[in-house]
Amino acid sequence: MTAAATCENPARSSGVLRGLVAAYAALLPFQFEVGTSVNFAPADCALLLVMVLAAGQLRYRKEVWPAWHFGLMLTLVLGSWITVQRLGTLARYEVLNKDAGLLLPFLSYAAITSLVAEWEDVRYLLRVFTLSVVIENCVAVAGFLASYFLGVADPFVRYDGLRLSGMLIDPNAYGGLLVTALAIAEGGSYGPAPLFGKKTLLVIRGTLGLGILFTFSRSAWLALALSLVVLLALRTRQAGRLVLAGLVGAPLTLLLMGRRFLPIFEVMAARPKQVEGRFTLIRDALAAFSRHPLFGGGIGSFRLSEGEIAHNSAMWFLADFGVAGLAVLLGFLGWFFVKGWFAYRHAPLREQPVVLAVLLAHTAMFGLAMGIEALYQRHWWLVFGLIASVYSLTLRRLRQLECRF
């Protein structure tokens, strides 16, 4: 590539790709059960339409496809080969949910990084995603309150109506979705060009805060705490406003929910049997790792031996793919932290809040991954794609500054 070429702006994608990626972001809060262990996500239809209608708009940008991405793919391939060698076959769950299941997240990543050619594209996708989550969550919270006060059955709750799950079916996954949207709104709503105005941000805080509380997801609460720590370190005033909103909202929520809510909160937040079960899974994952420390027991080996998944992304990789697989996972996730921080330091002042928004979202999902196998969560891949995109935009800006001088 010539020096002149590096100073040129990339061609903008067609309206078709923009519309399909926006539809993908807007549909992320929705998922439906269609069978045993089989769920249907409408957002995936938008990705399939990308391949049909806008495949020619997909672009390979070297700076957003480092070796870690391909290493993650190879890790699953190697893990599948090990399982076939040991067991003679590969379970349907691993074929569909793990191996083939990684294709759509990578396709979403390719579509997002191909679409984004300007900072406004990042802002547009962040607004579409966040507002879609907020609107869906308002309906879900209303359903939870109807179930709590009136005993009305609805599809937004699980565990006998005591945990909010929204349209993602699983309360932990739903809590992670809400924390991601809240992190984006809080991180991106300051400076000369905030993502959301003050009144809109108050609505977002209130509704998403209630949703996060009603999921009773400790993993989501941990995710929120980690993102708040980063926000406190970088934007103390913004973090203080969020904490103040929580301190004011907590007693009002208790007053609204009535006396019986506090005992329910104590029971649902504690759940000692589940905590004990999670620690048992961690111990068993470490034992599986000790038997096959380098490359693991093969994909699905832990699930087949335990009868359930590890509920911890690092432990899953350690048991199934060994220390080599865990190194790839950490390298993959770490790449986004490093490049996101680079973009935050070198982005234009006007765009720093946008970079902070996706960095906080990534931090939140990293925290969530300590409590569930979060790697395949579609909204995390939206964040991956946007971090890579802001890194690419920042690199382009620095190159253009070099060309001027």
QUIRAUR-V872448 format. One record per helix or strand. SS is the DSSP state (a for helix, b for strand). FROM is the first residue (numbers start at 1). LEN is the number of residues. If there is no record, write none. Layout:
# QUIRAUR-V872448
ss = (SS & SS)
from = (FROM & FROM)
len = (LEN & LEN)
This chain:
# QUIRAUR-V872448
ss = (a & a & b & b & a & a & a & a & a & a & a & b & b & a & a & a & a & a & a & a & a & a & a)
from = (3 & 15 & 32 & 38 & 42 & 55 & 62 & 67 & 92 & 101 & 119 & 157 & 163 & 171 & 198 & 218 & 236 & 260 & 272 & 301 & 313 & 349 & 378)
len = (4 & 13 & 4 & 3 & 12 & 3 & 3 & 21 & 8 & 15 & 32 & 2 & 2 & 18 & 18 & 17 & 22 & 11 & 20 & 6 & 34 & 20 & 27)
